[in-house]
Amino acid sequence: MECSGRALNFWSYHMSNQISSFTARINTLEDDYLRLQMERDQIYNEGNTKIRHLHVQLKDNETRERGIRQKYEEIRLKLMDMSKDNARYRRLYNQLKEECRARDAKAAADAMRSRPAVKAESQPYPALYGQQTQGSNCVSSGASKGGMVEFFPSDSHFQGPKLAQQN
């Protein structure tokens, strides 16, 4: 009996030791669980804050993009208008240049017909050697170019924008 009493005491000591060990373990696991829940909540909150911030940034970028697209469209339309104007001015300039050439050629031909015969050593075409014909609006440089008339200035000074291909 004494032996069984000692066995029972040992068993009860061992069981109470296990119970206290499991209780300590449960307390530790509950603390870890609470700590992990708090960390999880903090991560969720940080993630939601970042998501809200990114949504605000996205909306700002979309607004900025709409503004840039609108400015781009305004510039594109302005460039198209300027290109059309440039083409029109170029066409008018070329037309005026052709009219001036034709008028000067006619004036030179009229001057040749109305002139009396000239000697071989004299200048046969006075309209082409610095003498401006009547009614001519064209540019004449006379003797400054070696005695030759420059009826039309060079177009090299005109550097307008290149016209866009229009469909």
C-alpha positions in Angstrom: 0.0 0.0 0.0 2.8 2.3 0.8 4.2 1.6 -2.6 0.9 2.3 -4.3 0.6 5.5 -2.3 4.1 6.6 -3.4 3.1 5.7 -7.0 -0.1 7.8 -6.7 1.8 10.7 -5.3 4.4 10.5 -8.1 1.6 10.3 -10.7 -0.2 13.3 -9.2 3.1 15.3 -9.1 3.8 14.4 -12.7 0.2 15.3 -13.8 0.3 18.7 -11.9 3.7 19.4 -13.5 2.3 18.6 -16.9 -0.7 20.8 -16.3 1.4 23.7 -15.2 3.7 23.2 -18.2 0.7 23.1 -20.6 -0.8 26.2 -19.0 2.5 28.1 -19.4 2.7 26.9 -23.0 -0.9 28.0 -23.7 -0.2 31.4 -22.2 2.8 31.8 -24.4 0.9 30.7 -27.5 -1.9 33.1 -26.6 0.6 36.0 -26.3 2.2 35.1 -29.6 -1.2 34.8 -31.2 -2.2 38.3 -29.9 1.1 39.8 -31.0 0.7 38.2 -34.5 -2.9 39.5 -34.7 -1.7 43.1 -33.9 1.1 42.8 -36.5 -1.4 41.5 -39.1 -3.8 44.4 -38.3 -0.9 46.9 -38.6 0.2 45.4 -41.9 -3.4 45.5 -43.2 -3.7 49.2 -42.1 -0.4 50.1 -43.7 -1.4 48.3 -46.9 -4.8 50.0 -47.0 -3.1 53.4 -46.4 -0.7 52.7 -49.3 -3.6 51.6 -51.5 -5.5 54.8 -50.7 -2.4 56.9 -51.4 -1.9 55.1 -54.7 -5.5 55.7 -55.7 -5.1 59.4 -55.0 -1.9 59.4 -57.0 -3.6 57.5 -59.9 -6.4 60.0 -60.0 -3.9 62.9 -59.9 -2.0 61.3 -62.8 -5.2 60.7 -64.8 -6.2 64.4 -64.3 -2.7 65.5 -65.3 -2.8 63.2 -68.4 -6.2 64.6 -69.5 -4.7 68.1 -69.2 -1.6 67.1 -71.2 -3.7 65.4 -73.9 -5.9 68.5 -74.2 -2.9 70.7 -74.6 -1.4 68.3 -77.1 -4.7 68.4 -79.1 -4.7 72.2 -79.0 -1.1 72.3 -80.2 -1.8 69.8 -82.9 -4.8 71.8 -84.2 -2.7 75.0 -84.0 0.1 73.3 -86.0 -2.4 72.1 -88.6 -3.8 75.7 -89.0 -0.3 77.1 -89.2 0.7 74.5 -91.8 -2.3 75.3 -93.9 -1.5 79.0 -93.6 2.1 78.3 -94.5 1.1 76.3 -97.6 -1.4 79.0 -98.6 1.3 81.7 -98.2 3.8 79.6 -100.1 1.3 79.1 -102.9 0.6 82.8 -103.0 4.3 83.6 -103.0 5.0 81.2 -105.9 2.0 82.6 -107.8 3.3 86.1 -107.3 6.8 85.1 -108.3 5.4 83.5 -111.5 3.4 86.6 -112.3 6.4 88.8 -111.8 8.5 86.6 -114.0 5.9 86.6 -116.7 5.5 90.4 -116.5 9.2 91.0 -116.7 9.6 88.5 -119.6 6.8 90.3 -121.4 8.4 93.7 -120.6 11.7 92.5 -121.9 10.1 91.1 -125.1 8.3 94.4 -125.6 11.5 96.3 -125.0 13.2 94.2 -127.6 10.5 94.8 -130.2 10.4 98.5 -129.7 14.2 99.0 -129.8 16.0 99.9 -132.9 18.7 97.6 -134.2 21.8 97.6 -132.0 25.4 97.1 -132.8 27.0 93.7 -131.9 29.3 95.2 -129.2 26.4 96.9 -127.3 24.3 95.1 -124.8 21.5 93.4 -126.6 19.1 93.1 -123.6 19.0 96.3 -121.5 16.2 94.9 -119.3 18.5 92.1 -118.1 21.5 94.4 -117.3 20.4 96.5 -114.4 17.7 98.6 -116.2 14.4 98.0 -114.6 11.5 98.0 -117.1 8.4 100.1 -116.5 5.7 98.6 -114.4 8.0 95.9 -112.9 7.7 95.2 -109.2 10.5 92.6 -109.1 13.8 93.0 -107.3 16.7 94.2 -109.4 20.2 94.3 -108.2 21.7 95.9 -111.3 25.5 96.2 -111.3 25.9 94.8 -107.8 25.7 91.3 -109.3 28.2 91.8 -112.1 25.7 93.7 -114.2 23.0 91.0 -114.1 19.5 91.6 -112.7 18.2 89.3 -110.0 14.5 89.3 -110.7 13.7 87.1 -107.7 15.4 86.8 -104.4 16.6 83.5 -103.2 14.1 81.4 -101.3 16.8 80.2 -98.9 15.8 82.9 -96.3 12.3 81.3 -96.0 12.6 78.3 -93.7 9.0 77.6 -92.7 7.9 74.5 -90.8 7.7 71.4 -92.9 4.1 70.6 -93.7 2.7 67.4 -92.1 1.4 64.7 -94.5 -2.4 65.1 -94.5 -4.6 62.2 -95.2 
